[in-house]
Amino acid sequence: MRIVVAEACQLAGGVRRPLMVHLSTLSRTAAGSRATRIAVAGDGAGALGARTAAAAAATRRLGFERGRAGTRTMSPPRAGDKTLGTLSWEKTFTEELPGEPGGVDPSPRQVHSAFWSATEPTDGSGKPAHLIAYSREATALLDLDESQCTTSDFAQFFGGKSLLDLKDLRPFAQNYGGHQFGHWAGQLGDGRAMTLGEVVNSRGERWEVQLKGAGLTPYSRRADGRAVLRSSVREFLCSEAMFHLGVPTTRASSLVGTGDGVYRDMFYNGNVKLEKGAVVCRLAPSFVRFGTFQLPAVRGEDETPMVRKLADYVIKHHFPEAEAGGAEEPGSKYERMYQKVVEDSAKLVVEWQGCGFVHGVLNTDNMSILSLTIDYGPFGFLERFNVNYTPNTTDVPGYRYAYKNQPQIVLWNLAQLGSALATAGLFEIERAQEILDKYGGALTANYEAKMAAKLGLSEYSQELSIGLMQLMSGCKADMTNTYRSLSEVTRMQGEDLSKIPGGLSAVLEEAGASEEQRAEWLEWIKGYHAALRADPMPAEEQAKLQDATNPCFILRNHLCQEAIEAAEDGDFGPVHDLLDLLRRPYEDQEGKESYKRVVPEEMDGPGVSMLSCSS
């Protein structure tokens, strides 16, 4: 992690001490339960393991696979032949884990000794739902025939209006807790999401099908369980955009308008407005979070044994390699599971840093046990390069979840997960510390491989990488367009350049770079060309590697906002256009230059580039 933090630090003008996250001996919390105490010294993240040549080679092989359904590579889905009535539903979560006794009761309450509560979608208005968009790639994961997606039953079912009398469903809301902005928040749970069940497809993959915005659950607290159109458009588009970028993520199969009105105070300033309601259907092999383990661990001895039950369930269905183990993988299955989560979380945050994605709400309840990007709230992509960028208005002025801080926040969250597992006696705290200490090495190896590929180099150059980021930061150049323009620079490495190549020059012109800054860029290019020529990789292969690593297109917030405004007026075309564009983010698509445009300055602030958690 030394490289990631060092680069962010130099750009921010600060000097950081190494971060040491220590899982100390077990102690009593204020609530009287047994829990591990976390001691954090410093605010960087160095000295956490060492890189090895084998690890570096492995991450190069693993780091650039695109289209993963999570941390495990799955076969590409093919068009299905199922109807809604013939989908193969299972209920392992509710059958194998303890739930709350009784029937459906959405009244808010504290739920104890249970991982789930029975729920059901509720119709907020009696108006029929209408389809806004669907993802054919995500829908294919369910083996659903694409022709089903345009039927009325599809809209009513995935809009939470009717369960169509399907007998194999057992809708539920998950119970979990979490740390929010570094503070324990107690019980949280699925406040506006409910899982309908699990579909097992023809490839043997299990996909949990979840509706977000379909009504009240016991965990809705003072809210209404609904979601508004603007936040639903964002989650739908970004889920699929991240998948096509190659970033592990939950999926979104459909976006349905409910016809319901939903009241929201977007900026928590008393300006409540009636907005259009919508439901996103989300898919994931599992929606278990770090906070699902934390809540029973914190609540005390009566509930602490539930942590082991949950770990056994997760290992059985999602970490078979941890169950199997072997002579080359010493330790218990719980240790192997935790180690896998640590390694995969390091890979995930490197993918974020590589494409400039900023999650915005990296609370422990928003961390997937499968290391998927989950819960798309006030997210954003870094445009004008600024390592202090946070897309969440609630995160100001602390900037806890800013771009530069994501690697260390993921580490902190992993420490909380390790604490919960150790509290339940799944392994000793000293062993948890040993596993956690491997995060830095995994992060560094993955990060160096990613940044080397972005520059078209076989080996990582800290000098070139830091130098480039300093230049981008100095003139606020667009991150995506800058990296994408470098393959043109790479193809010109045999030339004696007296001026900056056209693509990069256009990026700098848009950024308003001064002549002095342009001269600094030209000096960096000369050093970059020297490194490229010294690299054993042929020039064209270098450029192709860059074009396969640096996207042309990302989901820019102002484009998303334009699609939202059109959808609110009943025009869903811009949503469809963005979805189609983002299916091929690494291709320079003809006639799509406007989608590369940096956010206009008048939109670069609250309401577009920065948002609240309100949805």
C-alpha positions in Angstrom: 0.0 0.0 0.0 3.0 2.2 0.3 2.8 3.3 -3.4 -0.9 4.2 -3.3 -0.7 6.3 -0.2 2.7 7.8 -1.1 1.3 9.1 -4.4 -1.8 10.6 -2.8 0.2 12.1 -0.1 2.7 13.9 -2.4 -0.2 15.3 -4.3 -2.0 16.4 -1.2 1.2 18.0 0.2 1.2 15.9 3.3 3.5 13.5 5.0 2.0 10.4 6.4 3.2 8.0 8.9 2.7 4.2 8.3 -0.8 3.0 9.2 -0.8 0.2 11.7 -4.2 -1.4 12.2 -3.9 -3.6 15.3 -6.5 -6.1 16.4 -5.8 -6.2 20.1 -6.9 -8.6 22.8 -10.6 -9.1 23.4 -12.3 -6.5 25.6 -15.8 -5.5 26.8 -17.7 -2.9 24.8 -20.0 -0.3 26.3 -22.9 -2.7 25.5 -21.3 -5.4 27.5 -20.5 -7.8 24.6 -17.2 -9.3 23.9 -15.5 -7.6 21.0 -12.0 -6.9 19.7 -10.6 -3.4 20.1 -9.2 -1.6 17.1 -6.2 0.7 17.6 -5.3 2.8 14.6 -2.1 4.8 14.7 -1.3 7.2 11.9 -3.3 7.7 8.7 -1.2 6.2 6.0 -0.9 2.5 5.2 2.7 1.5 4.7 4.6 -1.5 6.2 1.9 -4.0 5.6 3.6 -6.9 4.0 6.1 -7.3 1.1 5.6 -7.8 -2.6 6.9 -11.0 -4.2 7.7 -11.7 -7.8 5.1 -14.5 -7.8 2.4 -12.2 -6.4 3.2 -9.6 -9.0 2.9 -12.1 -11.8 -0.4 -13.5 -10.5 -1.9 -10.0 -10.2 -1.0 -9.3 -13.8 -2.9 -12.3 -14.8 -5.9 -11.6 -12.6 -6.0 -7.8 -12.6 -7.3 -7.2 -16.1 -10.1 -9.8 -16.6 -13.1 -7.8 -17.6 -16.7 -8.8 -17.1 -16.4 -10.7 -13.8 -19.5 -11.4 -11.9 -17.5 -10.9 -8.7 -14.2 -12.3 -7.5 -14.7 -15.6 -9.3 -14.7 -15.8 -13.0 -18.0 -17.1 -14.5 -18.8 -18.3 -17.9 -20.5 -15.7 -20.2 -24.3 -15.9 -20.1 -26.2 -16.9 -23.1 -29.7 -16.0 -24.1 -32.2 -17.9 -21.9 -35.5 -19.6 -22.5 -37.2 -19.2 -19.2 -40.4 -17.3 -18.4 -41.0 -15.7 -15.1 -43.2 -18.7 -14.2 -40.4 -21.2 -14.9 -37.4 -19.7 -13.2 -35.7 -22.0 -10.8 -36.0 -20.5 -7.3 -34.2 -21.5 -4.2 -34.3 -20.2 -0.6 -31.0 -21.2 1.0 -30.5 -18.0 3.0 -33.9 -18.3 4.8 -33.8 -22.1 5.1 -30.2 -22.4 6.4 -30.0 -19.3 8.6 -32.1 -18.2 11.6 -34.9 -15.7 10.8 -37.4 -13.7 12.8 -40.4 -15.8 13.8 -43.9 -14.7 12.6 -45.2 -13.3 9.4 -44.8 -10.1 7.5 -44.7 -7.0 9.8 -43.0 -3.9 8.4 -43.2 -1.9 11.6 -39.7 -0.6 12.7 -38.1 -2.6 15.5 -34.9 -4.1 16.8 -34.7 -7.7 15.5 -32.6 -10.1 17.6 -31.2 -13.6 17.0 -32.2 -13.4 13.3 -30.4 -12.7 10.0 -33.7 -11.9 8.2 -37.3 -10.9 8.5 -40.1 -11.8 6.2 -41.2 -9.0 3.9 -43.3 -8.5 0.8 -43.4 -5.7 -1.8 -46.2 -3.2 -1.3 -48.0 -1.2 -4.0 -47.7 2.5 -3.1 -50.4 3.9 -5.4 -52.4 1.2 -7.2 -50.9 2.6 -10.5 -49.3 0.1 -12.9 -45.6 -0.1 -13.1 -43.8 0.6 -16.4 -40.5 -0.5 -17.8 -37.8 2.1 -18.2 -34.9 -0.1 -19.1 -33.4 -3.6 -18.7 -29.9 -5.0 -19.1 -29.9 -8.0 -21.5 -26.6 -9.2 -20.1 -27.8 -9.2 -16.5 -31.2 -10.6 -17.3 -29.4 -13.5 -19.1 -27.9 -14.5 -15.8 -31.3 -15.7 -14.8 -31.8 -17.7 -18.0 -34.8 -15.4 -18.7 -35.9 -15.2 -22.3 -35.3 -11.6 -23.4 -38.8 -11.3 -24.9 -40.1 -11.5 -21.3 -38.5 -8.2 -20.4 -41.0 -6.2 -22.4 -44.2 -7.9 -21.0 -46.5 -6.3 -18.5 -45.9 -9.1 -16.0 -42.1 -8.3 -16.1 -42.8 -4.7 -15.1 -45.3 -5.5 -12.4 -43.1 -8.2 -10.9 -39.8 -6.4 -10.9 -41.6 -3.1 -10.0 -42.8 -4.7 -6.8 -46.5 -4.4 -7.8 -47.3 -8.2 -8.0 -45.5 -11.4 -7.2 -47.6 -13.1 -9.8 -48.7 -15.9 -7.4 -45.3 -17.5 -7.7 -45.2 -20.2 -5.0 -41.4 -20.6 -4.6 -40.7 -17.1 -3.4 -40.0 -16.2 0.2 -39.2 -12.4 0.2 -37.0 -11.2 3.1 -35.0 -8.2 4.3 -31.5 -8.9 5.7 -30.6 -7.8 9.2 -27.1 -6.3 9.7 -25.3 -3.5 11.5 -22.3 -1.4 10.6 -19.9 1.4 11.2 -21.0 4.6 9.4 -18.3 7.3 9.0 -16.2 5.4 11.5 -18.8 5.2 14.3 -20.8 2.1 15.3 -24.4 2.7 14.2 -26.0 -0.5 15.6 -28.8 -2.3 13.7 -29.3 -1.0 10.1 -30.6 -3.7 7.8 -32.3 -3.6 4.4 -34.4 -0.5 4.8 -35.6 -0.3 1.2 -34.4 -3.5 -0.3 -35.9 -7.0 -0.2 -34.7 -10.3 -1.6 -37.3 -12.3 -3.5 -35.2 -15.5 -3.6 -32.3 -17.1 -5.4 -32.3 -18.2 -9.0 -30.0 -21.0 -9.9 -29.2 -20.8 -13.7 -28.3 -23.5 -16.2 -24.6 -22.9 -15.4 -25.1 -23.7 -11.8 -24.6 -20.1 -10.7 -26.7 -18.8 -7.8 -28.1 -15.2 -8.1 -29.9 -13.5 -5.3 -32.7 -11.4 -6.8 -33.4 -8.2 -4.8 -35.8 -5.3 -5.3 -34.6 -1.9 -4.1 -37.4 0.6 -3.5 -40.4 -1.8 -3.2 -41.7 -0.8 0.2 -41.3 -0.9 4.0 -39.3 -3.5 5.9 -38.7 -3.8 9.7 -35.4 -2.0 9.0 -36.8 1.1 7.3 -36.5 3.1 10.5 -38.2 6.4 9.9 -38.1 6.1 6.1 -40.6 4.8 3.6 -38.8 1.9 1.9 -39.1 3.6 -1.5 -36.5 4.8 -4.0 -36.8 7.8 -6.3 -36.2 7.7 -10.0 -33.0 9.8 -10.0 -31.1 7.5 -7.6 -32.5 4.4 -9.3 -31.3 5.6 -12.7 -27.8 6.1 -11.2 -27.6 2.7 -9.6 -28.9 0.9 -12.6 -26.5 2.5 -15.0 -23.4 2.4 -12.7 -23.9 -1.3 -11.8 -23.8 -2.3 -15.5 -21.1 0.3 -16.3 -18.8 -1.1 -13.6 -19.4 -4.6 -14.9 -18.3 -3.7 -18.4 -15.3 -1.9 -17.1 -14.3 -5.2 -15.5 -14.8 -4.1 -11.9 -16.4 -6.7 -9.5 -19.9 -5.4 -8.8 -23.5 -6.3 -8.0 -25.6 -6.3 -11.2 -28.8 -4.5 -12.2 -31.2 -6.4 -14.4 -34.0 -3.8 -14.7 -35.2 -0.3 -13.9 -39.0 0.0 -13.5 -41.0 3.1 -12.8 -43.7 2.5 -10.1 -46.1 5.4 -10.8 -45.8 6.3 -7.1 -44.9 9.6 -5.7 -42.1 9.7 -3.2 -41.2 12.7 -0.9 -37.5 13.5 -0.5 -35.4 16.2 1.0 -32.4 15.9 -1.4 -30.0 18.1 0.5 -31.5 17.7 4.0 -32.2 21.4 4.0 -36.0 21.3 4.6 -36.8 21.6 0.9 -39.0 18.5 0.6 -40.2 17.6 -2.9 -42.5 15.0 -4.5 -40.5 12.9 -6.9 -41.2 9.9 -9.1 -40.6 6.4 -7.6 -38.7 3.6 -9.2 -37.4 0.1 -8.4 -34.1 -1.4 -9.4 -33.7 -5.2 -9.5 -30.3 -6.0 -8.2 -28.5 -9.3 -8.7 -25.5 -10.8 -6.7 -24.4 -14.2 -5.7 -24.9 -12.9 -2.2 -25.7 -9.6 -0.5 -24.0 -10.5 2.8 -22.0 -7.6 4.1 -19.3 -7.1 6.7 -22.0 -5.7 8.9 -24.0 -8.9 8.7 -21.1 -10.5 10.7 -20.6 -7.5 13.0 -24.1 -7.1 14.4 -24.4 -10.5 16.3 -20.7 -10.2 17.3 -21.4 -6.9 19.0 -24.7 -7.8 20.6 -23.3 -10.3 23.0 -22.9 -13.9 23.9 -26.5 -14.9 23.2 -26.1 -13.9 19.5 -22.3 -14.2 19.0 -22.6 -17.9 18.0 -24.6 -16.7 15.0 -21.4 -15.4 13.5 -20.1 -19.0 13.0 -23.4 -20.0 11.4 -23.2 -17.2 8.9 -19.5 -18.0 8.2 -20.4 -21.7 7.6 -23.2 -20.6 5.2 -21.0 -18.2 3.3 -18.2 -20.7 3.0 -20.5 -23.5 1.9 -22.1 -21.5 -0.9 -19.4 -18.9 -1.9 -15.9 -20.0 -0.7 -15.6 -23.7 -1.5 -11.9 -23.3 -1.7 -11.8 -22.3 1.9 -13.8 -25.4 2.8 -11.4 -27.6 0.9 -8.2 -26.2 2.1 -5.1 -28.4 1.7 -1.6 -28.9 2.8 -0.4 -25.8 0.9 -3.1 -23.7 2.7 -2.7 -24.2 6.4 -5.2 -22.9 9.0 -8.9 -23.2 9.5 -11.6 -22.7 6.9 -12.5 -19.4 8.6 -8.9 -18.1 8.3 -8.9 -19.0 4.7 -12.2 -17.2 4.1 -10.9 -14.1 5.9 -7.7 -14.2 3.9 -9.6 -14.4 0.6 -11.8 -11.5 1.6 -8.6 -9.4 2.5 -7.0 -10.3 -0.8 -10.1 -9.7 -3.0 -10.9 -6.4 -1.2 -7.4 -5.2 -2.1 -8.0 -6.1 -5.7 -11.3 -4.4 -5.7 -10.0 -1.0 -4.4 -7.2 -1.1 -6.9 -9.8 -1.4 -9.7 -11.6 1.6 -8.2 -8.4 3.7 -8.1 -7.5 2.6 -11.6 -10.7 3.9 -13.2 -11.2 6.8 -10.8 -14.3 5.5 -9.1 -15.2 7.0 -5.7 -17.8 5.0 -3.8 -18.7 7.9 -1.4 -20.2 5.8 1.4 -17.6 3.1 2.4 -19.3 2.1 5.6 -18.9 -1.4 6.8 -22.5 -2.2 5.9 -21.7 -1.2 2.3 -18.8 -3.7 2.1 -19.6 -7.0 0.4 -18.3 -10.2 1.8 -17.7 -11.3 -1.8 -15.7 -8.1 -2.5 -18.2 -6.7 -4.9 -19.0 -3.0 -5.4 -22.3 -2.6 -3.7 -24.8 0.1 -2.8 -24.5 2.8 -5.4 -25.5 6.0 -3.6 -23.6 9.3 -3.9 -20.8 7.8 -6.1 -18.7 9.6 -8.6 -15.9 9.2 -11.1 -12.9 11.4 -10.8 -12.9 13.9 -13.7 -10.8 17.0 -13.1 -8.0 15.2 -11.2 -8.2 15.9 -7.5 -7.2 13.2 -5.0 -9.4 14.9 -2.3 -12.6 14.5 -4.4 -15.5 13.0 -2.5 -18.9 12.8 -4.2 -20.8 12.7 -0.9 -22.0 16.1 0.5 -22.3 14.4 3.9 -18.6 13.5 3.8 -17.5 17.2 3.8 -15.5 18.6 5.5 -13.9 15.4 6.8 -13.3 13.8 3.4 -13.1 10.4 5.0 -14.2 8.6 1.8 -12.3 10.8 -0.7 -10.5 9.1 -3.6 -7.1 9.2 -1.9 -8.5 7.6 1.3 -10.3 4.6 -0.2 -7.4 2.1 0.2 -6.9 2.8 3.9 -10.7 2.9 4.6 -11.0 -0.6 3.1 -8.2 -1.7 5.4 -10.0 -0.2 8.4 -13.2 -2.0 7.4 -11.4 -5.3 7.0 -10.1 -4.8 10.6 -13.7 -4.5 11.8 -14.6 -7.7 10.0 -11.6 -9.5 11.5 -12.7 -8.2 14.9 -16.2 -9.7 14.5 -14.8 -13.1 13.4 -12.3 -13.2 16.2 -14.9 -12.1 18.8 -16.9 -15.2 17.8 -13.9 -17.4 18.3 -13.4 -18.4 14.7 -9.7 -17.8 15.1 -7.3 -16.1 17.5 -6.8 -12.4 17.3 -3.1 -12.8 16.6 -4.0 -14.9 13.6 -6.4 -12.2 12.4 -3.7 -9.7 12.7 -1.3 -11.8 10.6 -3.9 -12.1 7.8 -4.8 -8.4 7.9 -1.1 -7.5 7.6 -1.1 -9.1 4.2 -3.4 -6.5 2.8 -0.6 -4.0 2.1 1.4 -6.5 0.0 -1.7 -7.6 -2.0 -2.7 -4.0 -2.6 0.8 -2.9 -3.7 1.2 -5.8 -6.1 -2.1 -5.2 -7.7 -1.7 -1.5 -7.8 1.7 -1.6 -9.4 0.4 -4.1 -12.0 -2.6 -1.9 -12.8 -0.6 1.4 -13.1 2.1 -0.3 -15.2 -0.5 -1.4 -17.6 -2.1 2.0 -17.7 1.3 3.3 -18.9 2.0 0.4 -21.2 5.0 -0.8 -19.2 6.0 -4.2 -18.1 7.2 -2.9 -14.8 5.8 -0.2 -12.6 7.6 3.2 -12.4 6.8 5.2 -9.3 8.6 8.2 -10.7 6.5 8.3 -13.9 3.3 7.5 -12.1 3.7 10.2 -9.5 4.9 12.6 -12.0 1.9 12.1 -14.2 -0.5 12.5 -11.3 1.2 15.7 -10.2 0.8 17.1 -13.7 -2.9 16.1 -13.9 -3.4 17.6 -10.4 -1.6 20.8 -11.3 -3.9 21.7 -14.2 -7.0 19.6 -13.2 -6.8 17.5 -16.3 -9.5 14.9 -16.8 -8.2 11.5 -15.5 -10.0 9.3 -18.0 -9.2 11.3 -21.1 -5.5 11.8 -20.0 -4.8 8.1 -19.6 -6.7 7.2 -22.7 -4.6 9.7 -24.8 -1.3 8.1 -23.7 -1.5 5.2 -26.2 -1.1 7.8 -29.0 2.0 9.1 -27.1 3.2 5.5 -26.9 2.9 5.0 -30.6 5.0 8.1 -31.3 7.9 7.0 -29.0 10.3 6.8 -32.0 9.7 10.4 -32.8 11.6 13.4 -31.5 8.6 15.4 -30.2 8.7 19.2 -30.1 5.1 19.5 -29.1 2.5 17.5 -27.2 0.6 15.0 -29.4 -2.9 15.9 -30.5 -5.1 13.8 -28.2 -3.2 14.8 -25.0 -3.0 18.4 -26.2 -6.7 18.5 -26.5 -7.1 17.3 -23.0 -4.8 20.0 -21.7 -6.5 22.6 -23.8 -9.9 21.7 -22.2 -8.2 21.8 -18.8 -6.9 25.3 -19.5 -3.2 24.4 -19.0 -0.7 27.2 -19.2 2.3 27.3 -21.5 4.5 26.7 -18.5 2.4 23.6 -17.5 2.6 22.4 -21.1 6.4 22.6 -21.0 6.3 20.4 -17.9 4.1 17.9 -19.7 6.5 17.8 -22.6 9.4 17.1 -20.3 7.5 14.3 -18.6 6.7 12.8 -22.1 10.5 12.7 -22.9 11.1 10.7 -19.8 8.1 8.5 -20.5 9.4 7.8 -24.0 12.7 6.8 -22.6 11.0 4.2 -20.3 8.9 2.9 -23.2 11.9 2.4 -25.4 13.8 0.6 -22.6 10.8 -1.7 -22.0 11.1 -5.2 -23.7 7.4 -5.0 -24.8 7.0 -4.0 -28.5 5.5 -0.5 -29.0 2.2 -1.7 -30.5 1.7 -4.2 -27.8 2.3 -1.4 -25.2 -0.3 0.7 -26.9 -2.8 -2.1 -27.1 -2.4 -2.9 -23.5 -3.1 0.7 -22.6 -6.2 0.8 -24.8 -7.5 -2.4 -23.0 -6.8 -0.9 -19.6 -7.7 2.8 -20.0 -11.4 3.3 -20.9 -12.7 5.9 -23.3 -16.0 6.2 -21.5 -17.1 6.3 -17.9 -20.4 7.2 -16.3 -19.9 10.9 -15.9 -22.3 12.4 -13.4 -23.4 15.2 -15.7 -24.4 12.7 -18.4 -26.2 10.7 -15.7 -28.0 13.9 -14.6 -29.1 14.7 -18.2 -30.5 11.1 -18.5 -32.3 11.5 -15.2 -33.9 14.8 -16.2 -35.1 13.3 -19.5 -36.5 10.3 -17.7 -38.4 12.5 -15.3 -40.0 14.0 -18.4 -40.9 10.6 -19.7 -38.1 10.3 -22.2 -36.1 7.1 -21.5 -33.9 7.4 -24.7 -30.9 8.9 -22.9 -30.9 6.1 -20.3 -30.9 3.5 -23.1 -28.2 5.5 -25.0 -25.9 5.6 -22.0 -26.4 1.9 -21.2 -25.5 1.0 -24.8 -22.4 3.3 -24.8 -21.1 1.9 -21.5 -21.3 -1.7 -22.8 -18.1 -1.0 -24.7 -16.1 1.4 -22.6 -12.8 0.5 -24.1 -13.8 1.1 -27.7 -13.5 4.5 -29.2 -17.0 4.6 -30.6 -17.7 6.7 -33.6 -19.9 9.8 -33.1 -19.7 9.5 -29.3 -17.1 12.3 -28.7 -19.7 14.3 -26.6 -19.7 11.6 -24.0 -16.1 12.3 -23.3 -16.8 15.9 -22.3 -15.7 16.9 -18.8 -18.4 18.0 -16.5 -19.2 21.7 -17.2 -18.0 24.0 -14.3 -21.5 25.1 -13.6 -22.5 21.5 -12.9 -19.3 20.6 -11.0 -20.7 20.7 -7.5 -23.7 19.7 -5.3 -26.6 18.3 -7.2 -24.4 16.7 -10.0 -20.8 16.0 -9.0 -21.7 15.8 -5.3 -24.9 14.3 -3.9 -26.4 13.4 -0.6 -27.3 9.9 0.6 -31.0 10.8 0.2 -32.8 8.5 -2.2 
